[in-house]
Amino acid sequence: MGLIKRELLGTAAWPSQAVARTAIFDFIASWYNVRRLHSSLGYRSPAEYETALAA
């Protein structure tokens, strides 16, 4: 949650709650879940983990 607050929410004033909600969803879907290292995946990103499974 701290990363989202620093990287996204602290950067702008949001005109409405709906706009902020959409921005948060886009941030999580495009960066946070894709690139963040997960301890349950052996400290690999989901993309790296899926690539290793496919090989």
mmCIF entry with sequence, helices, sheets and N, C-alpha, C, O atoms, coordinates in Angstrom:
data_MODEL
# 
_entry.id   MODEL 
# 
_entity.id                         1 
_entity.type                       polymer 
_entity.pdbx_number_of_molecules   1 
# 
_entity_poly.entity_id                      1 
_entity_poly.type                           'polypeptide(L)' 
_entity_poly.nstd_linkage                   no 
_entity_poly.nstd_monomer                   no 
_entity_poly.pdbx_seq_one_letter_code       MGLIKRELLGTAAWPSQAVARTAIFDFIASWYNVRRLHSSLGYRSPAEYETALAA 
_entity_poly.pdbx_seq_one_letter_code_can   MGLIKRELLGTAAWPSQAVARTAIFDFIASWYNVRRLHSSLGYRSPAEYETALAA 
_entity_poly.pdbx_strand_id                 A 
# 
loop_
_entity_poly_seq.entity_id 
_entity_poly_seq.num 
_entity_poly_seq.mon_id 
_entity_poly_seq.hetero 
1 1  MET n 
1 2  GLY n 
1 3  LEU n 
1 4  ILE n 
1 5  LYS n 
1 6  ARG n 
1 7  GLU n 
1 8  LEU n 
1 9  LEU n 
1 10 GLY n 
1 11 THR n 
1 12 ALA n 
1 13 ALA n 
1 14 TRP n 
1 15 PRO n 
1 16 SER n 
1 17 GLN n 
1 18 ALA n 
1 19 VAL n 
1 20 ALA n 
1 21 ARG n 
1 22 THR n 
1 23 ALA n 
1 24 ILE n 
1 25 PHE n 
1 26 ASP n 
1 27 PHE n 
1 28 ILE n 
1 29 ALA n 
1 30 SER n 
1 31 TRP n 
1 32 TYR n 
1 33 ASN n 
1 34 VAL n 
1 35 ARG n 
1 36 ARG n 
1 37 LEU n 
1 38 HIS n 
1 39 SER n 
1 40 SER n 
1 41 LEU n 
1 42 GLY n 
1 43 TYR n 
1 44 ARG n 
1 45 SER n 
1 46 PRO n 
1 47 ALA n 
1 48 GLU n 
1 49 TYR n 
1 50 GLU n 
1 51 THR n 
1 52 ALA n 
1 53 LEU n 
1 54 ALA n 
1 55 ALA n 
# 
_struct_asym.id          A 
_struct_asym.entity_id   1 
# 
loop_
_struct_conf.conf_type_id 
_struct_conf.id 
_struct_conf.pdbx_PDB_helix_id 
_struct_conf.beg_label_comp_id 
_struct_conf.beg_label_asym_id 
_struct_conf.beg_label_seq_id 
_struct_conf.pdbx_beg_PDB_ins_code 
_struct_conf.end_label_comp_id 
_struct_conf.end_label_asym_id 
_struct_conf.end_label_seq_id 
_struct_conf.pdbx_end_PDB_ins_code 
_struct_conf.beg_auth_comp_id 
_struct_conf.beg_auth_asym_id 
_struct_conf.beg_auth_seq_id 
_struct_conf.end_auth_comp_id 
_struct_conf.end_auth_asym_id 
_struct_conf.end_auth_seq_id 
_struct_conf.pdbx_PDB_helix_class 
_struct_conf.details 
_struct_conf.pdbx_PDB_helix_length 
HELX_P HELX_P1 AA1 GLY A 2  ? GLU A 7  ? GLY A 2  GLU A 7  1 ? 6  
HELX_P HELX_P2 AA2 LEU A 9  ? THR A 11 ? LEU A 9  THR A 11 5 ? 3  
HELX_P HELX_P3 AA3 GLN A 17 ? PHE A 27 ? GLN A 17 PHE A 27 1 ? 11 
HELX_P HELX_P4 AA4 ILE A 28 ? TYR A 32 ? ILE A 28 TYR A 32 3 ? 5  
HELX_P HELX_P5 AA5 ASN A 33 ? ARG A 35 ? ASN A 33 ARG A 35 1 ? 3  
HELX_P HELX_P6 AA6 SER A 39 ? LEU A 41 ? SER A 39 LEU A 41 5 ? 3  
HELX_P HELX_P7 AA7 PRO A 46 ? ALA A 54 ? PRO A 46 ALA A 54 1 ? 9  
# 
_struct_conf_type.id          HELX_P 
_struct_conf_type.criteria    ? 
_struct_conf_type.reference   ? 
# 
loop_
_atom_site.group_PDB 
_atom_site.id 
_atom_site.type_symbol 
_atom_site.label_atom_id 
_atom_site.label_alt_id 
_atom_site.label_comp_id 
_atom_site.label_asym_id 
_atom_site.label_entity_id 
_atom_site.label_seq_id 
_atom_site.pdbx_PDB_ins_code 
_atom_site.Cartn_x 
_atom_site.Cartn_y 
_atom_site.Cartn_z 
_atom_site.occupancy 
_atom_site.B_iso_or_equiv 
_atom_site.pdbx_formal_charge 
_atom_site.auth_seq_id 
_atom_site.auth_comp_id 
_atom_site.auth_asym_id 
_atom_site.auth_atom_id 
_atom_site.pdbx_PDB_model_num 
ATOM 1   N N  . MET A 1 1  ? 0.823   -1.196  0.000   1.00 0.00 ? 1  MET A N  1 
ATOM 2   C CA . MET A 1 1  ? 0.000   0.000   0.000   1.00 0.00 ? 1  MET A CA 1 
ATOM 3   C C  . MET A 1 1  ? 0.864   1.255   0.000   1.00 0.00 ? 1  MET A C  1 
ATOM 4   O O  . MET A 1 1  ? 0.485   2.270   -0.584  1.00 0.00 ? 1  MET A O  1 
ATOM 5   N N  . GLY A 1 2  ? 2.018   1.190   0.649   1.00 0.00 ? 2  GLY A N  1 
ATOM 6   C CA . GLY A 1 2  ? 2.900   2.349   0.702   1.00 0.00 ? 2  GLY A CA 1 
ATOM 7   C C  . GLY A 1 2  ? 3.388   2.759   -0.674  1.00 0.00 ? 2  GLY A C  1 
ATOM 8   O O  . GLY A 1 2  ? 3.495   3.950   -0.967  1.00 0.00 ? 2  GLY A O  1 
ATOM 9   N N  . LEU A 1 3  ? 3.687   1.774   -1.527  1.00 0.00 ? 3  LEU A N  1 
ATOM 10  C CA . LEU A 1 3  ? 4.149   2.076   -2.878  1.00 0.00 ? 3  LEU A CA 1 
ATOM 11  C C  . LEU A 1 3  ? 3.079   2.816   -3.660  1.00 0.00 ? 3  LEU A C  1 
ATOM 12  O O  . LEU A 1 3  ? 3.380   3.791   -4.349  1.00 0.00 ? 3  LEU A O  1 
ATOM 13  N N  . ILE A 1 4  ? 1.856   2.375   -3.566  1.00 0.00 ? 4  ILE A N  1 
ATOM 14  C CA . ILE A 1 4  ? 0.760   3.036   -4.282  1.00 0.00 ? 4  ILE A CA 1 
ATOM 15  C C  . ILE A 1 4  ? 0.606   4.470   -3.794  1.00 0.00 ? 4  ILE A C  1 
ATOM 16  O O  . ILE A 1 4  ? 0.408   5.384   -4.595  1.00 0.00 ? 4  ILE A O  1 
ATOM 17  N N  . LYS A 1 5  ? 0.696   4.664   -2.502  1.00 0.00 ? 5  LYS A N  1 
ATOM 18  C CA . LYS A 1 5  ? 0.569   6.014   -1.953  1.00 0.00 ? 5  LYS A CA 1 
ATOM 19  C C  . LYS A 1 5  ? 1.686   6.917   -2.453  1.00 0.00 ? 5  LYS A C  1 
ATOM 20  O O  . LYS A 1 5  ? 1.438   8.062   -2.830  1.00 0.00 ? 5  LYS A O  1 
ATOM 21  N N  . ARG A 1 6  ? 2.912   6.409   -2.459  1.00 0.00 ? 6  ARG A N  1 
ATOM 22  C CA . ARG A 1 6  ? 4.052   7.219   -2.898  1.00 0.00 ? 6  ARG A CA 1 
ATOM 23  C C  . ARG A 1 6  ? 4.050   7.445   -4.402  1.00 0.00 ? 6  ARG A C  1 
ATOM 24  O O  . ARG A 1 6  ? 4.214   8.575   -4.862  1.00 0.00 ? 6  ARG A O  1 
ATOM 25  N N  . GLU A 1 7  ? 3.867   6.378   -5.169  1.00 0.00 ? 7  GLU A N  1 
ATOM 26  C CA . GLU A 1 7  ? 4.016   6.442   -6.614  1.00 0.00 ? 7  GLU A CA 1 
ATOM 27  C C  . GLU A 1 7  ? 2.802   7.003   -7.356  1.00 0.00 ? 7  GLU A C  1 
ATOM 28  O O  . GLU A 1 7  ? 2.947   7.567   -8.440  1.00 0.00 ? 7  GLU A O  1 
ATOM 29  N N  . LEU A 1 8  ? 1.635   6.854   -6.793  1.00 0.00 ? 8  LEU A N  1 
ATOM 30  C CA . LEU A 1 8  ? 0.432   7.222   -7.532  1.00 0.00 ? 8  LEU A CA 1 
ATOM 31  C C  . LEU A 1 8  ? -0.405  8.263   -6.815  1.00 0.00 ? 8  LEU A C  1 
ATOM 32  O O  . LEU A 1 8  ? -0.651  9.341   -7.357  1.00 0.00 ? 8  LEU A O  1 
ATOM 33  N N  . LEU A 1 9  ? -0.833  7.965   -5.642  1.00 0.00 ? 9  LEU A N  1 
ATOM 34  C CA . LEU A 1 9  ? -1.804  8.830   -4.980  1.00 0.00 ? 9  LEU A CA 1 
ATOM 35  C C  . LEU A 1 9  ? -1.229  10.174  -4.557  1.00 0.00 ? 9  LEU A C  1 
ATOM 36  O O  . LEU A 1 9  ? -1.955  11.168  -4.522  1.00 0.00 ? 9  LEU A O  1 
ATOM 37  N N  . GLY A 1 10 ? 0.052   10.224  -4.238  1.00 0.00 ? 10 GLY A N  1 
ATOM 38  C CA . GLY A 1 10 ? 0.655   11.469  -3.809  1.00 0.00 ? 10 GLY A CA 1 
ATOM 39  C C  . GLY A 1 10 ? 1.018   12.406  -4.936  1.00 0.00 ? 10 GLY A C  1 
ATOM 40  O O  . GLY A 1 10 ? 1.519   13.501  -4.682  1.00 0.00 ? 10 GLY A O  1 
ATOM 41  N N  . THR A 1 11 ? 0.781   12.009  -6.178  1.00 0.00 ? 11 THR A N  1 
ATOM 42  C CA . THR A 1 11 ? 1.248   12.796  -7.314  1.00 0.00 ? 11 THR A CA 1 
ATOM 43  C C  . THR A 1 11 ? 0.231   13.799  -7.849  1.00 0.00 ? 11 THR A C  1 
ATOM 44  O O  . THR A 1 11 ? 0.606   14.705  -8.593  1.00 0.00 ? 11 THR A O  1 
ATOM 45  N N  . ALA A 1 12 ? -1.025  13.666  -7.496  1.00 0.00 ? 12 ALA A N  1 
ATOM 46  C CA . ALA A 1 12 ? -2.035  14.535  -8.102  1.00 0.00 ? 12 ALA A CA 1 
ATOM 47  C C  . ALA A 1 12 ? -3.261  14.675  -7.204  1.00 0.00 ? 12 ALA A C  1 
ATOM 48  O O  . ALA A 1 12 ? -3.511  13.854  -6.321  1.00 0.00 ? 12 ALA A O  1 
ATOM 49  N N  . ALA A 1 13 ? -4.000  15.722  -7.454  1.00 0.00 ? 13 ALA A N  1 
ATOM 50  C CA . ALA A 1 13 ? -5.313  15.870  -6.818  1.00 0.00 ? 13 ALA A CA 1 
ATOM 51  C C  . ALA A 1 13 ? -6.319  15.191  -7.748  1.00 0.00 ? 13 ALA A C  1 
ATOM 52  O O  . ALA A 1 13 ? -6.316  15.435  -8.955  1.00 0.00 ? 13 ALA A O  1 
ATOM 53  N N  . TRP A 1 14 ? -7.152  14.368  -7.204  1.00 0.00 ? 14 TRP A N  1 
ATOM 54  C CA . TRP A 1 14 ? -8.080  13.581  -8.008  1.00 0.00 ? 14 TRP A CA 1 
ATOM 55  C C  . TRP A 1 14 ? -9.431  14.284  -8.066  1.00 0.00 ? 14 TRP A C  1 
ATOM 56  O O  . TRP A 1 14 ? -9.974  14.663  -7.028  1.00 0.00 ? 14 TRP A O  1 
ATOM 57  N N  . PRO A 1 15 ? -9.984  14.465  -9.274  1.00 0.00 ? 15 PRO A N  1 
ATOM 58  C CA . PRO A 1 15 ? -11.243 15.189  -9.418  1.00 0.00 ? 15 PRO A CA 1 
ATOM 59  C C  . PRO A 1 15 ? -12.448 14.452  -8.837  1.00 0.00 ? 15 PRO A C  1 
ATOM 60  O O  . PRO A 1 15 ? -13.432 15.076  -8.439  1.00 0.00 ? 15 PRO A O  1 
ATOM 61  N N  . SER A 1 16 ? -12.367 13.129  -8.791  1.00 0.00 ? 16 SER A N  1 
ATOM 62  C CA . SER A 1 16 ? -13.474 12.360  -8.220  1.00 0.00 ? 16 SER A CA 1 
ATOM 63  C C  . SER A 1 16 ? -12.956 11.028  -7.716  1.00 0.00 ? 16 SER A C  1 
ATOM 64  O O  . SER A 1 16 ? -11.852 10.604  -8.058  1.00 0.00 ? 16 SER A O  1 
ATOM 65  N N  . GLN A 1 17 ? -13.755 10.384  -6.911  1.00 0.00 ? 17 GLN A N  1 
ATOM 66  C CA . GLN A 1 17 ? -13.390 9.080   -6.380  1.00 0.00 ? 17 GLN A CA 1 
ATOM 67  C C  . GLN A 1 17 ? -13.331 8.048   -7.505  1.00 0.00 ? 17 GLN A C  1 
ATOM 68  O O  . GLN A 1 17 ? -12.490 7.149   -7.470  1.00 0.00 ? 17 GLN A O  1 
ATOM 69  N N  . ALA A 1 18 ? -14.182 8.160   -8.472  1.00 0.00 ? 18 ALA A N  1 
ATOM 70  C CA . ALA A 1 18 ? -14.198 7.210   -9.586  1.00 0.00 ? 18 ALA A CA 1 
ATOM 71  C C  . ALA A 1 18 ? -12.907 7.289   -10.399 1.00 0.00 ? 18 ALA A C  1 
ATOM 72  O O  . ALA A 1 18 ? -12.375 6.260   -10.815 1.00 0.00 ? 18 ALA A O  1 
ATOM 73  N N  . VAL A 1 19 ? -12.408 8.485   -10.625 1.00 0.00 ? 19 VAL A N  1 
ATOM 74  C CA . VAL A 1 19 ? -11.158 8.661   -11.368 1.00 0.00 ? 19 VAL A CA 1 
ATOM 75  C C  . VAL A 1 19 ? -9.992  8.065   -10.575 1.00 0.00 ? 19 VAL A C  1 
ATOM 76  O O  . VAL A 1 19 ? -9.138  7.384   -11.143 1.00 0.00 ? 19 VAL A O  1 
ATOM 77  N N  . ALA A 1 20 ? -9.958  8.316   -9.280  1.00 0.00 ? 20 ALA A N  1 
ATOM 78  C CA . ALA A 1 20 ? -8.908  7.763   -8.430  1.00 0.00 ? 20 ALA A CA 1 
ATOM 79  C C  . ALA A 1 20 ? -8.978  6.236   -8.411  1.00 0.00 ? 20 ALA A C  1 
ATOM 80  O O  . ALA A 1 20 ? -7.948  5.568   -8.494  1.00 0.00 ? 20 ALA A O  1 
ATOM 81  N N  . ARG A 1 21 ? -10.162 5.694   -8.304  1.00 0.00 ? 21 ARG A N  1 
ATOM 82  C CA . ARG A 1 21 ? -10.343 4.241   -8.288  1.00 0.00 ? 21 ARG A CA 1 
ATOM 83  C C  . ARG A 1 21 ? -9.842  3.621   -9.586  1.00 0.00 ? 21 ARG A C  1 
ATOM 84  O O  . ARG A 1 21 ? -9.181  2.583   -9.560  1.00 0.00 ? 21 ARG A O  1 
ATOM 85  N N  . THR A 1 22 ? -10.144 4.236   -10.705 1.00 0.00 ? 22 THR A N  1 
ATOM 86  C CA . THR A 1 22 ? -9.677  3.736   -11.996 1.00 0.00 ? 22 THR A CA 1 
ATOM 87  C C  . THR A 1 22 ? -8.162  3.797   -12.092 1.00 0.00 ? 22 THR A C  1 
ATOM 88  O O  . THR A 1 22 ? -7.539  2.863   -12.596 1.00 0.00 ? 22 THR A O  1 
ATOM 89  N N  . ALA A 1 23 ? -7.562  4.875   -11.620 1.00 0.00 ? 23 ALA A N  1 
ATOM 90  C CA . ALA A 1 23 ? -6.113  5.017   -11.651 1.00 0.00 ? 23 ALA A CA 1 
ATOM 91  C C  . ALA A 1 23 ? -5.444  3.951   -10.783 1.00 0.00 ? 23 ALA A C  1 
ATOM 92  O O  . ALA A 1 23 ? -4.422  3.386   -11.172 1.00 0.00 ? 23 ALA A O  1 
ATOM 93  N N  . ILE A 1 24 ? -6.011  3.680   -9.624  1.00 0.00 ? 24 ILE A N  1 
ATOM 94  C CA . ILE A 1 24 ? -5.458  2.651   -8.738  1.00 0.00 ? 24 ILE A CA 1 
ATOM 95  C C  . ILE A 1 24 ? -5.554  1.279   -9.395  1.00 0.00 ? 24 ILE A C  1 
ATOM 96  O O  . ILE A 1 24 ? -4.596  0.508   -9.357  1.00 0.00 ? 24 ILE A O  1 
ATOM 97  N N  . PHE A 1 25 ? -6.685  0.971   -9.989  1.00 0.00 ? 25 PHE A N  1 
ATOM 98  C CA . PHE A 1 25 ? -6.854  -0.315  -10.666 1.00 0.00 ? 25 PHE A CA 1 
ATOM 99  C C  . PHE A 1 25 ? -5.837  -0.464  -11.794 1.00 0.00 ? 25 PHE A C  1 
ATOM 100 O O  . PHE A 1 25 ? -5.201  -1.509  -11.925 1.00 0.00 ? 25 PHE A O  1 
ATOM 101 N N  . ASP A 1 26 ? -5.684  0.581   -12.609 1.00 0.00 ? 26 ASP A N  1 
ATOM 102 C CA . ASP A 1 26 ? -4.728  0.529   -13.721 1.00 0.00 ? 26 ASP A CA 1 
ATOM 103 C C  . ASP A 1 26 ? -3.304  0.332   -13.218 1.00 0.00 ? 26 ASP A C  1 
ATOM 104 O O  . ASP A 1 26 ? -2.534  -0.426  -13.808 1.00 0.00 ? 26 ASP A O  1 
ATOM 105 N N  . PHE A 1 27 ? -2.951  1.014   -12.124 1.00 0.00 ? 27 PHE A N  1 
ATOM 106 C CA . PHE A 1 27 ? -1.616  0.885   -11.551 1.00 0.00 ? 27 PHE A CA 1 
ATOM 107 C C  . PHE A 1 27 ? -1.369  -0.546  -11.076 1.00 0.00 ? 27 PHE A C  1 
ATOM 108 O O  . PHE A 1 27 ? -0.318  -1.122  -11.360 1.00 0.00 ? 27 PHE A O  1 
ATOM 109 N N  . ILE A 1 28 ? -2.310  -1.109  -10.369 1.00 0.00 ? 28 ILE A N  1 
ATOM 110 C CA . ILE A 1 28 ? -2.141  -2.466  -9.855  1.00 0.00 ? 28 ILE A CA 1 
ATOM 111 C C  . ILE A 1 28 ? -2.083  -3.476  -10.991 1.00 0.00 ? 28 ILE A C  1 
ATOM 112 O O  . ILE A 1 28 ? -1.243  -4.376  -10.979 1.00 0.00 ? 28 ILE A O  1 
ATOM 113 N N  . ALA A 1 29 ? -2.958  -3.338  -11.961 1.00 0.00 ? 29 ALA A N  1 
ATOM 114 C CA . ALA A 1 29 ? -3.021  -4.297  -13.061 1.00 0.00 ? 29 ALA A CA 1 
ATOM 115 C C  . ALA A 1 29 ? -1.808  -4.210  -13.976 1.00 0.00 ? 29 ALA A C  1 
ATOM 116 O O  . ALA A 1 29 ? -1.347  -5.233  -14.481 1.00 0.00 ? 29 ALA A O  1 
ATOM 117 N N  . SER A 1 30 ? -1.284  -3.011  -14.199 1.00 0.00 ? 30 SER A N  1 
ATOM 118 C CA . SER A 1 30 ? -0.212  -2.860  -15.185 1.00 0.00 ? 30 SER A CA 1 
ATOM 119 C C  . SER A 1 30 ? 1.182   -2.920  -14.593 1.00 0.00 ? 30 SER A C  1 
ATOM 120 O O  . SER A 1 30 ? 2.113   -3.290  -15.308 1.00 0.00 ? 30 SER A O  1 
ATOM 121 N N  . TRP A 1 31 ? 1.378   -2.583  -13.348 1.00 0.00 ? 31 TRP A N  1 
ATOM 122 C CA . TRP A 1 31 ? 2.724   -2.579  -12.805 1.00 0.00 ? 31 TRP A CA 1 
ATOM 123 C C  . TRP A 1 31 ? 2.850   -3.471  -11.589 1.00 0.00 ? 31 TRP A C  1 
ATOM 124 O O  . TRP A 1 31 ? 3.656   -4.401  -11.571 1.00 0.00 ? 31 TRP A O  1 
ATOM 125 N N  . TYR A 1 32 ? 2.076   -3.196  -10.603 1.00 0.00 ? 32 TYR A N  1 
ATOM 126 C CA . TYR A 1 32 ? 2.275   -3.793  -9.289  1.00 0.00 ? 32 TYR A CA 1 
ATOM 127 C C  . TYR A 1 32 ? 2.202   -5.312  -9.331  1.00 0.00 ? 32 TYR A C  1 
ATOM 128 O O  . TYR A 1 32 ? 3.111   -5.974  -8.829  1.00 0.00 ? 32 TYR A O  1 
ATOM 129 N N  . ASN A 1 33 ? 1.168   -5.883  -9.904  1.00 0.00 ? 33 ASN A N  1 
ATOM 130 C CA . ASN A 1 33 ? 1.017   -7.332  -9.918  1.00 0.00 ? 33 ASN A CA 1 
ATOM 131 C C  . ASN A 1 33 ? 1.918   -8.010  -10.938 1.00 0.00 ? 33 ASN A C  1 
ATOM 132 O O  . ASN A 1 33 ? 2.237   -9.189  -10.787 1.00 0.00 ? 33 ASN A O  1 
ATOM 133 N N  . VAL A 1 34 ? 2.327   -7.302  -11.957 1.00 0.00 ? 34 VAL A N  1 
ATOM 134 C CA . VAL A 1 34 ? 3.124   -7.906  -13.022 1.00 0.00 ? 34 VAL A CA 1 
ATOM 135 C C  . VAL A 1 34 ? 4.609   -7.925  -12.686 1.00 0.00 ? 34 VAL A C  1 
ATOM 136 O O  . VAL A 1 34 ? 5.280   -8.926  -12.934 1.00 0.00 ? 34 VAL A O  1 
ATOM 137 N N  . ARG A 1 35 ? 5.132   -6.843  -12.129 1.00 0.00 ? 35 ARG A N  1 
ATOM 138 C CA . ARG A 1 35 ? 6.576   -6.704  -11.936 1.00 0.00 ? 35 ARG A CA 1 
ATOM 139 C C  . ARG A 1 35 ? 7.055   -6.930  -10.512 1.00 0.00 ? 35 ARG A C  1 
ATOM 140 O O  . ARG A 1 35 ? 8.232   -7.221  -10.299 1.00 0.00 ? 35 ARG A O  1 
ATOM 141 N N  . ARG A 1 36 ? 6.182   -6.805  -9.549  1.00 0.00 ? 36 ARG A N  1 
ATOM 142 C CA . ARG A 1 36 ? 6.597   -6.923  -8.154  1.00 0.00 ? 36 ARG A CA 1 
ATOM 143 C C  . ARG A 1 36 ? 7.054   -8.344  -7.856  1.00 0.00 ? 36 ARG A C  1 
ATOM 144 O O  . ARG A 1 36 ? 6.436   -9.309  -8.306  1.00 0.00 ? 36 ARG A O  1 
ATOM 145 N N  . LEU A 1 37 ? 8.142   -8.469  -7.095  1.00 0.00 ? 37 LEU A N  1 
ATOM 146 C CA . LEU A 1 37 ? 8.638   -9.782  -6.714  1.00 0.00 ? 37 LEU A CA 1 
ATOM 147 C C  . LEU A 1 37 ? 7.766   -10.355 -5.604  1.00 0.00 ? 37 LEU A C  1 
ATOM 148 O O  . LEU A 1 37 ? 7.427   -9.656  -4.649  1.00 0.00 ? 37 LEU A O  1 
ATOM 149 N N  . HIS A 1 38 ? 7.409   -11.610 -5.732  1.00 0.00 ? 38 HIS A N  1 
ATOM 150 C CA . HIS A 1 38 ? 6.546   -12.276 -4.769  1.00 0.00 ? 38 HIS A CA 1 
ATOM 151 C C  . HIS A 1 38 ? 7.340   -13.366 -4.059  1.00 0.00 ? 38 HIS A C  1 
ATOM 152 O O  . HIS A 1 38 ? 7.962   -14.208 -4.708  1.00 0.00 ? 38 HIS A O  1 
ATOM 153 N N  . SER A 1 39 ? 7.321   -13.352 -2.739  1.00 0.00 ? 39 SER A N  1 
ATOM 154 C CA . SER A 1 39 ? 8.050   -14.360 -1.982  1.00 0.00 ? 39 SER A CA 1 
ATOM 155 C C  . SER A 1 39 ? 7.488   -15.760 -2.240  1.00 0.00 ? 39 SER A C  1 
ATOM 156 O O  . SER A 1 39 ? 8.239   -16.736 -2.241  1.00 0.00 ? 39 SER A O  1 
ATOM 157 N N  . SER A 1 40 ? 6.195   -15.865 -2.456  1.00 0.00 ? 40 SER A N  1 
ATOM 158 C CA . SER A 1 40 ? 5.586   -17.175 -2.704  1.00 0.00 ? 40 SER A CA 1 
ATOM 159 C C  . SER A 1 40 ? 5.985   -17.759 -4.064  1.00 0.00 ? 40 SER A C  1 
ATOM 160 O O  . SER A 1 40 ? 5.768   -18.944 -4.315  1.00 0.00 ? 40 SER A O  1 
ATOM 161 N N  . LEU A 1 41 ? 6.562   -16.938 -4.935  1.00 0.00 ? 41 LEU A N  1 
ATOM 162 C CA . LEU A 1 41 ? 7.010   -17.395 -6.255  1.00 0.00 ? 41 LEU A CA 1 
ATOM 163 C C  . LEU A 1 41 ? 8.530   -17.497 -6.317  1.00 0.00 ? 41 LEU A C  1 
ATOM 164 O O  . LEU A 1 41 ? 9.116   -17.491 -7.399  1.00 0.00 ? 41 LEU A O  1 
ATOM 165 N N  . GLY A 1 42 ? 9.160   -17.589 -5.157  1.00 0.00 ? 42 GLY A N  1 
ATOM 166 C CA . GLY A 1 42 ? 10.618  -17.675 -5.132  1.00 0.00 ? 42 GLY A CA 1 
ATOM 167 C C  . GLY A 1 42 ? 11.278  -16.344 -5.437  1.00 0.00 ? 42 GLY A C  1 
ATOM 168 O O  . GLY A 1 42 ? 12.349  -16.309 -6.042  1.00 0.00 ? 42 GLY A O  1 
ATOM 169 N N  . TYR A 1 43 ? 10.665  -15.268 -5.035  1.00 0.00 ? 43 TYR A N  1 
ATOM 170 C CA . TYR A 1 43 ? 11.146  -13.897 -5.271  1.00 0.00 ? 43 TYR A CA 1 
ATOM 171 C C  . TYR A 1 43 ? 11.335  -13.614 -6.761  1.00 0.00 ? 43 TYR A C  1 
ATOM 172 O O  . TYR A 1 43 ? 12.317  -13.004 -7.185  1.00 0.00 ? 43 TYR A O  1 
ATOM 173 N N  . ARG A 1 44 ? 10.370  -14.074 -7.527  1.00 0.00 ? 44 ARG A N  1 
ATOM 174 C CA . ARG A 1 44 ? 10.296  -13.764 -8.958  1.00 0.00 ? 44 ARG A CA 1 
ATOM 175 C C  . ARG A 1 44 ? 9.004   -13.021 -9.217  1.00 0.00 ? 44 ARG A C  1 
ATOM 176 O O  . ARG A 1 44 ? 8.051   -13.108 -8.442  1.00 0.00 ? 44 ARG A O  1 
ATOM 177 N N  . SER A 1 45 ? 8.985   -12.290 -10.316 1.00 0.00 ? 45 SER A N  1 
ATOM 178 C CA . SER A 1 45 ? 7.747   -11.618 -10.704 1.00 0.00 ? 45 SER A CA 1 
ATOM 179 C C  . SER A 1 45 ? 6.810   -12.658 -11.307 1.00 0.00 ? 45 SER A C  1 
ATOM 180 O O  . SER A 1 45 ? 7.265   -13.718 -11.738 1.00 0.00 ? 45 SER A O  1 
ATOM 181 N N  . PRO A 1 46 ? 5.520   -12.375 -11.345 1.00 0.00 ? 46 PRO A N  1 
ATOM 182 C CA . PRO A 1 46 ? 4.594   -13.325 -11.974 1.00 0.00 ? 46 PRO A CA 1 
ATOM 183 C C  . PRO A 1 46 ? 4.966   -13.628 -13.430 1.00 0.00 ? 46 PRO A C  1 
ATOM 184 O O  . PRO A 1 46 ? 4.807   -14.760 -13.888 1.00 0.00 ? 46 PRO A O  1 
ATOM 185 N N  . ALA A 1 47 ? 5.457   -12.627 -14.150 1.00 0.00 ? 47 ALA A N  1 
ATOM 186 C CA . ALA A 1 47 ? 5.843   -12.852 -15.547 1.00 0.00 ? 47 ALA A CA 1 
ATOM 187 C C  . ALA A 1 47 ? 7.022   -13.821 -15.631 1.00 0.00 ? 47 ALA A C  1 
ATOM 188 O O  . ALA A 1 47 ? 7.026   -14.718 -16.474 1.00 0.00 ? 47 ALA A O  1 
ATOM 189 N N  . GLU A 1 48 ? 8.024   -13.646 -14.760 1.00 0.00 ? 48 GLU A N  1 
ATOM 190 C CA . GLU A 1 48 ? 9.166   -14.563 -14.744 1.00 0.00 ? 48 GLU A CA 1 
ATOM 191 C C  . GLU A 1 48 ? 8.729   -15.972 -14.355 1.00 0.00 ? 48 GLU A C  1 
ATOM 192 O O  . GLU A 1 48 ? 9.189   -16.954 -14.938 1.00 0.00 ? 48 GLU A O  1 
ATOM 193 N N  . TYR A 1 49 ? 7.848   -16.065 -13.377 1.00 0.00 ? 49 TYR A N  1 
ATOM 194 C CA . TYR A 1 49 ? 7.366   -17.358 -12.906 1.00 0.00 ? 49 TYR A CA 1 
ATOM 195 C C  . TYR A 1 49 ? 6.619   -18.098 -14.020 1.00 0.00 ? 49 TYR A C  1 
ATOM 196 O O  . TYR A 1 49 ? 6.845   -19.290 -14.229 1.00 0.00 ? 49 TYR A O  1 
ATOM 197 N N  . GLU A 1 50 ? 5.752   -17.413 -14.720 1.00 0.00 ? 50 GLU A N  1 
ATOM 198 C CA . GLU A 1 50 ? 4.998   -18.052 -15.802 1.00 0.00 ? 50 GLU A CA 1 
ATOM 199 C C  . GLU A 1 50 ? 5.903   -18.463 -16.947 1.00 0.00 ? 50 GLU A C  1 
ATOM 200 O O  . GLU A 1 50 ? 5.683   -19.501 -17.571 1.00 0.00 ? 50 GLU A O  1 
ATOM 201 N N  . THR A 1 51 ? 6.929   -17.650 -17.232 1.00 0.00 ? 51 THR A N  1 
ATOM 202 C CA . THR A 1 51 ? 7.875   -18.004 -18.275 1.00 0.00 ? 51 THR A CA 1 
ATOM 203 C C  . THR A 1 51 ? 8.637   -19.279 -17.902 1.00 0.00 ? 51 THR A C  1 
ATOM 204 O O  . THR A 1 51 ? 8.858   -20.149 -18.744 1.00 0.00 ? 51 THR A O  1 
ATOM 205 N N  . ALA A 1 52 ? 9.033   -19.375 -16.635 1.00 0.00 ? 52 ALA A N  1 
ATOM 206 C CA . ALA A 1 52 ? 9.748   -20.566 -16.170 1.00 0.00 ? 52 ALA A CA 1 
ATOM 207 C C  . ALA A 1 52 ? 8.851   -21.805 -16.237 1.00 0.00 ? 52 ALA A C  1 
ATOM 208 O O  . ALA A 1 52 ? 9.326   -22.892 -16.567 1.00 0.00 ? 52 ALA A O  1 
ATOM 209 N N  . LEU A 1 53 ? 7.572   -21.653 -15.931 1.00 0.00 ? 53 LEU A N  1 
ATOM 210 C CA . LEU A 1 53 ? 6.656   -22.790 -16.006 1.00 0.00 ? 53 LEU A CA 1 
ATOM 211 C C  . LEU A 1 53 ? 6.440   -23.268 -17.435 1.00 0.00 ? 53 LEU A C  1 
ATOM 212 O O  . LEU A 1 53 ? 6.295   -24.466 -17.680 1.00 0.00 ? 53 LEU A O  1 
ATOM 213 N N  . ALA A 1 54 ? 6.420   -22.336 -18.372 1.00 0.00 ? 54 ALA A N  1 
ATOM 214 C CA . ALA A 1 54 ? 6.166   -22.677 -19.772 1.00 0.00 ? 54 ALA A CA 1 
ATOM 215 C C  . ALA A 1 54 ? 7.365   -23.370 -20.408 1.00 0.00 ? 54 ALA A C  1 
ATOM 216 O O  . ALA A 1 54 ? 7.214   -24.111 -21.380 1.00 0.00 ? 54 ALA A O  1 
ATOM 217 N N  . ALA A 1 55 ? 8.556   -23.129 -19.861 1.00 0.00 ? 55 ALA A N  1 
ATOM 218 C CA . ALA A 1 55 ? 9.781   -23.702 -20.456 1.00 0.00 ? 55 ALA A CA 1 
ATOM 219 C C  . ALA A 1 55 ? 9.971   -25.157 -20.114 1.00 0.00 ? 55 ALA A C  1 
ATOM 220 O O  . ALA A 1 55 ? 10.950  -25.769 -20.541 1.00 0.00 ? 55 ALA A O  1 
# 
